[in-house]
Amino acid sequence: MNPYILLALVAAILAAGAGGFKLGADHELASQKRLDDQVRKVETAVQNKNADLIASLRPKYTTIQNKLEKQIETNTVYRDCKLDAVGLQLVNQALTGNTDTSSGSKLPAPDAPTK
């Protein structure tokens, strides 16, 4: 056999392999670009939705000063920045917006300790 024919055959096989590798790499890059575009669209949509929701938040101001002043006058010792039961109940009522005091002074049962 002619060595030039063998050399041409080996060169053709190498060229086909290199071409196939290039096509595969181009396909992978195009696929990754499509995925990146989709992720970018989702990120933009989520950021816009979050921005709208954050912009719609409005603070609610509640004054519990008069009720709490009575507690401070009768219970003047506060340690570790903790409230007593009545003060905690007043703060919880202010936070939940429930100003109904007909439920009495019962506090909910404490959570079970976890280990």
C-alpha positions in Angstrom: 0.0 0.0 0.0 1.0 3.5 -0.6 2.1 5.3 2.6 0.5 8.5 1.3 -2.9 6.9 1.2 -2.4 5.7 4.8 -1.3 9.1 5.9 -4.3 10.8 4.1 -6.6 8.3 5.8 -5.2 9.0 9.3 -5.4 12.8 8.6 -9.0 12.4 7.6 -9.9 10.5 10.7 -8.1 13.1 12.9 -9.9 15.9 11.1 -13.3 14.2 11.5 -12.6 13.7 15.3 -11.5 17.3 15.7 -14.6 18.5 13.8 -16.9 16.4 15.9 -15.3 17.7 19.1 -15.7 21.3 17.8 -19.4 20.7 17.0 -19.9 19.1 20.4 -18.2 22.0 22.2 -20.3 24.6 20.2 -23.5 22.7 21.1 -22.6 22.7 24.8 -21.8 26.4 24.7 -25.1 27.2 23.0 -27.0 25.0 25.5 -25.3 26.7 28.5 -26.2 30.1 27.0 -29.8 29.1 26.7 -29.8 28.0 30.3 -28.1 31.2 31.5 -30.7 33.3 29.6 -33.6 31.3 31.3 -32.0 31.7 34.8 -31.5 35.5 34.1 -35.2 35.8 33.1 -36.3 34.0 36.3 -34.0 36.1 38.5 -35.3 39.3 37.0 -38.9 38.2 37.5 -38.3 37.2 41.1 -36.4 40.5 41.9 -39.3 42.5 40.3 -41.9 40.6 42.3 -39.9 41.0 45.5 -39.4 44.7 44.9 -43.2 45.1 44.4 -44.0 43.2 47.6 -41.4 45.1 49.6 -42.7 48.4 48.3 -46.2 47.5 49.3 -45.2 46.9 52.9 -46.5 49.6 55.2 -45.5 50.0 58.9 -48.1 49.8 61.5 -47.5 52.0 64.6 -49.2 51.1 67.8 -48.9 52.9 71.1 -49.1 50.9 74.3 -47.6 53.6 76.5 -50.5 54.3 78.8 -51.1 50.6 79.7 -47.4 49.9 80.1 -46.8 52.9 82.3 -49.0 51.4 85.0 -46.9 48.2 84.9 -43.7 50.1 85.1 -44.9 52.0 88.2 -45.9 48.9 90.0 -43.1 46.6 88.8 -40.0 48.8 88.6 -37.4 46.0 88.5 -36.6 44.8 85.0 -33.6 42.6 84.5 -32.0 41.4 81.3 -34.4 43.5 79.2 -37.3 41.0 79.8 -40.9 42.0 80.3 -43.2 40.6 82.9 -46.3 38.6 81.9 -48.6 41.6 81.6 -46.0 43.7 79.6 -45.4 40.7 77.3 -49.1 40.3 76.7 -49.5 44.0 75.9 -46.6 43.8 73.4 -48.0 40.7 71.8 -51.5 42.3 71.5 -49.8 45.4 69.8 -47.9 43.2 67.4 -50.9 41.0 66.4 -53.3 44.0 66.2 -55.6 42.2 68.7 -56.5 44.8 71.2 -59.3 42.7 72.7 -58.6 42.3 76.4 -61.7 40.1 77.1 -59.5 37.0 76.9 -58.3 37.6 80.5 -54.7 37.5 81.5 -54.0 33.9 80.6 -50.8 33.4 78.6 -50.5 30.6 76.2 -48.8 27.4 77.4 -45.1 27.4 76.8 -43.6 25.4 74.0 -42.2 22.0 74.9 -38.4 22.1 75.4 -36.5 20.4 72.6 -33.2 18.6 73.0 
